Amino acid sequence: MTYTVQEAQQDFARLLKEAEEGKEVVIARDGKPVARLAPVEAEPAPRAMRIPGQYAGQVEYPDDFFKPLETDEELREYGLDILVDAKVIAPKKPDERVA
C-alpha cells in the first residue's frame, strides 16, 4: 500500500503494524516512492562453539589407514586409474650455480 508523507506522519504506528504483518508499505512524496517499510528479519541464533577433542576416542581406524597407496592394484582399487597410466616426469633440479 502506498501512503503520502503526511499520512505516514499522522498514523505511523499503523504503518509499522502493517509492515510487521508482512504487507508492503511505501511512502511517497509528490507521487514518487521515496521509502519502503519492511520488517527486520530475526537474527539467527548464535552457533554453539566447537570444543576441540570432544569426539576423541570415538573414531577408530586401522594402523595402515594413512599408509600411501603404492601398487597399481591399490590405486585401481580406489578408482585412481589415471595415476597408474600417467607418466610421471621428475621436476628439473634448479641450477646450483650462483650468478
Secondary structure as UniProt FT lines:
FT   STRAND          2..4
FT   HELIX           5..10
FT   HELIX           12..20
FT   TURN            21..22
FT   STRAND          25..29
FT   TURN            30..31
FT   STRAND          32..37
FT   TURN            52..57
FT   HELIX           63..66
FT   HELIX           72..77
FT   TURN            78..79
FT   HELIX           81..85
//
